[in-house]
Every structure is written in C-alpha cells, then in structure tokens.
C-alpha cells in the first residue's frame, strides 16, 4: 500500500473533472467528497472506474450544476426516488468510452428486520461514512478548493489497509443484519484483496449467516462470480465455509468438505482439492466459466462415493453424475442457461478422459475420440485436467504431466493431419435409411458407431468412400441388404 500525503493525493486527483466538481461545489456553497472504492484503490494502487461523490447537501443539484458547466458533451441521469444523479462525459484518458460520476447527498439509514431496503434521511458526512460496509470503504477525500486532497478517515480505514484487515465501521452484527449482502461483500473483498477478516467481524458473519436468505439470488451470484474471478478464489470459498454461508448458498459445494475414514483408509478432502484446482486454473486463465468448470469438476463425488473392501474409497462415474448436476445448479444460482452452461457440462463430463489416457499408453484412437468429443474446447479441457493433478507425490505428478505433454503432442499432430477438431461422421442416418429402405431404428445408431470407431482406430481412412464400403460390410453382418446393387 502506498503512503499518500495531501500533496500526493492532489497529484493523483489530477484529472480535470475533480477540480471541476470542487469548483461547482464551492459555487453552490456545499461540501463535496470523493468516497468509497475509488479512494481505497488509490491507496492500494488498484485500477478503479467507479467514481462516487458525497455532497453535504443535494447531490442532484451539484450534478445539475456540473452538467451546465460541461455542456452538451455531458449526459445527466437523475434518480429522484433514490436522491442520486449520474453524470457521464468523455474519458479524459483518451480512451474510447465515457467516464461516469455518481452524486448523492450525505445521508443516514435505518433498516427493518425483514428487508435490506433502508429508510433514508439527510445526514452529515460522518453519518454517511458510518453507514458504509467496511472501514476501507469509509474513506473520503475533500474536493472543495480550500481543502482539496484532504483525507477524512473517521474509522481508521488506513490502519486496516496497512494490516490487511476487513472490519466494519460500526458494530458488525448491526452492519450484517441491516444488509446481509454485506456478508458476501466481506468475503469477496477478503478474496480480491487477500485481506484477513477481523475476528469480531468473522464472528458476526457466523451469527448472521441465516440472514442471507432474504437476499435475492441475482445479488448473491453477482458477488459469487466476483469471488470466482479473484486472483486466488480459494480464499473466498474458505471464508464462505468458515462463516457458515456456503451450505446456505451452495450446498453441493459444501458437501465436498470433509474426510471419511474406514479401516484406516481415508479419501482426500474433495473441497480443498477442488479449491486447489480452481486456483491452478486461475493462475492460467481469467475465463469465468472455465473457472466454474474447475469449481464443479468433482461436484458429483459425494453422490458417487462408495466403500469397496478391496479398492477402498471409490468415486466411479462422478464426472457423469457431476455433468448432470451442472444444469440444476446453474438454474438455482441464476447462472446463464445457454452455451456457457453446455460448455461447463462438457468439461465436467470429460475431465477424467485425458487423465485416463495419460495413465495408459497414449494411442491415436483414444486421442481422436477425445478430440472429437471436446471439439473447440479441447485446449480448455487440457488446462483443467493439468490443473487437476494436485498429487503431493512429486514422481506421480511429474509422470502425469509428462504424459499430458504426449497427449498434447498427439492432439496437435492429429489436428494438423485430420482436422478432427471439427470432425463429423461421413455416414449420416439419412444415408443409412435411404440405402437400406429402413426407418428410424437402433441399427442406424449401431452402423454409425461402427463407422466412427473404425475411423478413430485408423482401420479405415477418414473418407466417405471408405466409410460407405465399411457401412455396407457391417450391414451385411447385421442381415441388412441395400435396396439397389452397389459397385
């Protein structure tokens, strides 16, 4: 965290808009402060787009005055029901796009037990900062000319930033009970910033966890996605578990936690293994849904877990069970039910295939099958599977990763030779029905599968001529005769 004095703050606030805001506030005779995440991120040296200003007076009036100064280049949106206004204008950084500033009057809030919608009244700057969720978000910088760049830190937010702590300005029980979404935000900030949740705040999370039930699923998934996209998302999921929130918002993931021992034999803790895989993927990709695939790749293990006296603990077909669980999870969590769902389903269903190939002799036919089934997502699947190798046995881990390298080499070779990434069967069901004069039946699927297997195992060339000849041969073995003689 950088050490910022008033002069350094003035330099950081060099964008003309901050002086313009302060000048308009001086003309109206009101105090105006830059607040919240933008101030926090100045100290943490993080990029921040959200500019929020609190006015000790009317935020709408200040936004209107600034709009008059900026003229047609600025666009003003007023939300009178909320007492806020947003001004957008061309970005001063020369980027394509616009910058937005939100204005609101200083206020104090009170809540009823069954709602997170507050009763809002005009208030002081202290009222406004005290209602904020965490001390690191309760910092303010004055924009008026005489005090430009002066920091207001009523709740020791700077000290908490220096110590890497998430704490609330007021009693955490009140903070979380009033607006339970703040519990998700608490965990999210801990995950994004790699901060520790202060002890009293952590205890309040546990006491108030059940209050999360009044929050809409849309708001919860927004915070959950931000945790998934954190630099090290495991931090957030461990904190959700510690707080007792995880079983309430994501019971399938919570069910992975724990180790069962029988006859002195234990399986690994699949919750912490999953988080390790998620972190491994996060080191290589920012793709939200590849990270979701990592989070869900073993989600079927609790339902597939069996004890077998000879083999010990087994999780047979957990990938296929997990694949079927993805859609209900997406539906309940309000995740998109489109091609992103199908992408995650595919990766969860296939994630054991490269491991099985790498554990045996890497054959062309096995790699062809994998490439056909994964299609355009083969690279993401391989990334997920490499991330899934979390063995603490260095020799075993090296062997798997070396075999994955061989799989990747064969994948590249086959893609170059055969273009199997976009492969389709040369023989269609329609051709089979027309050739033999039959309607839809099981024999059509059997013939198509036979042709596909023969091509993948390199027993016949990947051409229509060879595939048709093989189809006729296999059909004869099944007792089918073509309608007309063939050459």
N, C-alpha and C positions, 0 to 999 in steps of 0.2 A: 504494500500500500504506500502510495506516495505521501510525503509530508507537504501539505499545501498551506501557505500563509495567505494573507489577504491580497498581496501583490500577485502571487502566483495564481490565485483564484481569478483575479481580474484578467490575467493573460489567457487563462483557459476559457473565460467568457468573452473572448474577443469577437465572436460573431456579432455583426451589427444588430441583429434582432434583440439581443439582451439590453443594449443601450436604448434601443427604440422603445422597448417595453418600459424600462425605467423612466424614460422621458415622458411617456404618456401617463404613467402613474403619478409622476410629480405634478403634471398639469392638472390632474384630477384631484390632487391632494390626498392620495391614498398610498398605503404601504403595499409593496408587491415583492414576493419572494419566489425564487426558484426552489422547488421542493422535490422530495422523493427520490425515485430511482436515478434520475439524471445526476443529482448531486452525489449520491452514493457511488455511481460508476465513475465520476471524476476522480474520486479518491482511489478506487480500485483499478483505475486505468483500463476500464472495460468500455467498449462501444455502447452507446445508448441513443436511441432515436426518440424516446418519449420525453417531451418537454412539458412539465406541469408547473403552473404558476398559481400561487395562492394570493388573493388580494384581501386585505383587511378593509372590506367594503364590497362593492359589486364587481364580481369577475366579468359579468356580461358587459357592464359599462366600460371597463378597461379594454376588453376585446373590441368593442364597437369603436372606441377612440383610436385604437391602433389600426383598425381597418381603414378608418378615414384618412390616416396618415399614409398608409401603404397604397391606397387607391385600388385600381382595378386588378392589379396583379395578385391581390389577396382575396381569399374567399372566406366568408364568415358563416358558421353554423351555430345557431343559438338553441339551447335546450332549456327552456324556461322552467319546465317541471323539475329539473334537476339543479337549476341555478348555475349551469355551466355554459361555456361557449368554446368553440374550437376555431382557430384561425389557421388557414393553410396558405402557403406562399412558396415561390420558387426557392429551392435549396441554395444557400449561399456558397456551398462547397463545390458548385459547378456540376453537380450530379444531375442525371436525368431524374426528374421527380420533384416532389414538393416536401417541404418541412411543415410539421403541424405543432401548434402550441395549444395546450388546454388551459383555460382560465376558470377558476372557481373562487367564490368568496369564502373566507375563513368561516368555519362552522364547527359546531359541536353536535354530537349524535347521541341518541339513546335508542335502545332496542327492546322489543317484546320477545318473550321466550320462544315463541313458535315461528319466528321469521327472522331472516337476516337483513330485511329492509329497515333502515334506521328512520327514526323521527329526527329531522334535521332542523337546526336553528342557527341563526347567525352567532358567530363566536369570535374569539381572539385568535391570534397566531398560536398561542400556547394550547388553546382548545383544539385547534386543527391538527397540530403536530402530535398531541397526546392521543388522538383517535386513530393514528396510523398503526399499521400492524407490528412493525419491528423497529427497534431503535436505529438500525442502519438506514431505514427508510424515513426517519423522522428528522432529517437534517434539512435546513433551509439556508439559502443564500440571498441576501437582500439585493434588489436590482435598482432601488432608488439611487439617484446621483450621489447624495452625500454619504451613503453607506454602501455603495456598490462593491460587491465582492465580500461583504462581511458575513461570516458564517454564524448561524444560530444552531446550537446543539444543546437542547434542553435535557436530553436523556442519555448523554454520554455515548451517542452512537459511534463517535470516532474511536473511543476506547474499545468498544465491542468489535469494531472492524479490525483494529490492531490485534485483538486477542482472537479473532476468527470466531466470534460468537453470534448466535441468533438469539435475541431476547426481545421481550415486548416492552413498550414504554410504560404501560400500566400493569395491573395485576393480570397475569396470563390467563387465569380462569375466566375473567371478565372478557378479555380480548377474544378468546376462542369460543366462548359461549355466545357472545353477541353475534359473531360472524364466523361460523365453523369452517368456511372456506379458507380462513387464515391458517388452519392446521395444515392443509395441503400446501399452501404457500410457504409455510415454515419449513416443511420438508423439502420443497422444491428449491428454496434458497440455500439450504444446507447442501443439497446435491450440486447445484450450479456453482456455488462459491467455495465448496469444500469446507464449509464452516461447521463448527460443533454447536448443537442445540444446548443452550444454557440449562442447567439442572432443573431449576424451578419451572422453566418453560417446558422441558421434557415431561416433567411430572404432570403438568396441566394438560398436555396432549393426551396422556393416558386417561386422565379423569374425564376428559370431554370428548373422547373418541366417538361415542354414540351419537353426538350431536351432528356428525357428518351426514346422518340420514336425512336431514332437512335440505341438503344441498342438491341441486339438480345434477343429473348425470353429465350433462353438457359441460358444466363448470368443472366437475371433477376430472373429466377426461382431458380437458384443456391443460390442467395442471399436471396430470399424469404424463401426458405427451412431453411436456417440458422436462419432467424428470427423466424420461426415456432418452431425451436428446441432450442430457447433461454430459459434460466431459467424462465423468465417471458415474454412470447412473446407478451402480450398485449402492452408493451411499444413500440415495433417496429411498430405495426399496428396503434397505436395512432399517432406516428410520421409520418408514411406514409400519414395518413389522414391530419394532420396539414400542411404537405409540399405540399399537392395537388397532390401527386404521386398516391395515392390509386385509384382514379377514372380512371386514365390512365392505370394502370397495372392490376387492379382487380375491375372493375366497379360493379360486382354483390355484392361484399362485401361492397363497398362504399354505395350501395343503401339501406343497412340496417340502415344507420345512420339517426337519426332524430326522432322527436316525433310529431305526428299529434294529434290535439285536436278538438273534435267536441262535442257540447252540454256539455262542461265542462268535457268531459271524454277523457283521453289520454291513449295511449298504451305505454309500456316501450320502451326505445331506444334499438332496437334489435342488433345494432352494439356493444354497450358496454356490453350488456348481453352476446353476443357471445364471446367477449374477456374475460369476467369473466369465462365462461365455459371453454374456451381454457386454461386459467391459472390454473383452477381447475384440468383439465386433466394433465397439465404439471407438477403439483406437485406430480402426481402418476405414470406417465409413460413417457419414452423417445421415445416411438414409433412414428415415423414421421407421419404415415398415420392414427393412432388413433387421433393424434393432428389435422390432416387435416379434419377428420370426425367431430371433435369438431368445427373447423372453419366453416364448411359448413352445420352444422346440421340444422340451421334455414335459409339457403340461399334462400328458397322458400317463405319466408314470404312477401317480397314486392309484389310478383305476386299474392299472395293469400289474401292479406289484403282487408277486406270488412267492411263497417259500417252497422250494423243492429240495428235499433232503440231500440229493446228490449234488445239485448245482448251486444251492444256496438261494440267495435272493435273485429273482428274475423280473424283467420288465418287458416281456415279449409283446411285440406289436404296439409298443407305446407310441411309436410315431404315427401309426394309422389311427389309433384311438385319439391321439392329440389332434390330428388333422380334422377329425370330425368335431372336436370341441371348439375349433377356432371360430366358426361362424356364430354359434350361440354366444361366445364371449364377446365378439365384435358387436353383435346385436345389442347385448345388455350394456356394454360400455359406451355405446353410441359412436363406435368407430365406423368408417365407411364400408358399406356393403357393396363394393364394386370390384374392379380388377385388383385393388390393393388387398382386399380380403383373399381373393383367389391366389394371389402371389404368396401371401403368408401361409395359406393352406398348403400350397405346393411345397414350399421349403420345409415346413414341419413334417409333411408326409414323406419327403425324400431324404431327410437329413441323415438317415442311417445308411443310405445306399453307398455313398463314397467311402464311408468308414469300412463297410463290408468288403468293398472292392480292394481297398488299401490293405486290408488284413489278410488277403489271399493273393494269388497270382493275378496281376493286372492284365486281363485279357482284352483284346479288341472288342469282342462281342459284349462283354459287360459294360465297357465304356460307351459303346454305341447305344446301348439301352438307356444308360444314364443320360447321355447327351440328348437323345430323342425326348425323354420324359421331362427333362429340365428345360430344354429349349433355350430361349433367350436369357433365362435366369441361371444358367449353369455357373457363371462366374460368382454370382452371389451365393449360390448353394455351396460352392467350394470354399468360399470365405467363411461361411457359417460352420462348415464341417471342420475346417482347420482351427477355428476358434473353440470348437467343442472338445479339442484334445487338451484336457486340463490335468492329465495324469501327473502326479508328483514323481513318478518313476522316470528319470531322465532318459534311460535307454529305451523304454517303451514309447515315450513321447517322440524321441528322435526317429524311431523306426516308422511310426505312423506318418510323421511329417515328411520323411523321405519317400515313403510310398505315395503320399499325396502328390509329391513332386512328379513321380512317374505317371500318376493319373492325369495330372495337368499336361504333361508332355504328350500323352496319347490323345487327350482331348484336342490339343492344338493340331496334332497330326491328322486326326480323323476329320476335324472341321475343314482343314485345308484340302483333304483328298475327297471327302464325300459330301460336304456341306450338310451334315446331319443335324445341325442346329435348327434347320427349317425342313427337316425330312418329313415326307408324307408317304404312306404306303402306295406303291404303284397300282395295286389292285383295290378297287372300291367295291362296296357292297352292291352297287347298281350293276357293275360289270358282271359280278358273280350271278346275280339274279337273271340278267339277260342271257348269259352264256348257257345256263342250265335250266332256264324256264321255271325257277322256283320263287316263292315268296319269302318274306322275312322269316328266318329260322336260325337255330343255333349253328347249323352247318356253315352259314355265311361267316359268322364270327370265328369259327374254327379254321376256315380256309384263310381268312385274312391274317390270323395269328400265326399260322404255319408259314405263310409267305414272309411275314415280318421277322420271325425267328430265323428263317433261312438266310435272309439278307444280313441281319445283325451278326449272325455267326459266320458270315463270309462263305456259306455253302453255295450261294448263287450270287451273280452280280446285281448291283442296285439299278436294274433297268426294267422297263415294262415288259420287254420281250422275254427276258429270263424269268421274271415273276409270273407271267401268264403261263409259260410252259410248266413251271413248278406247280401252279394252281391246278392245272389240268391233271398233272400226275397225282397230286394228293386227292383231288376229287374222285379219280378213278378208284383209289384205295377206299374211298368212302362210299362207293357204289353210285356215284353221280355220273351221268353221261351228258355231254353238250348237246344242244339242240341241233347243231349242224356240224358236219365233219370239220376238223381243223387241219391245217397244213402242218 
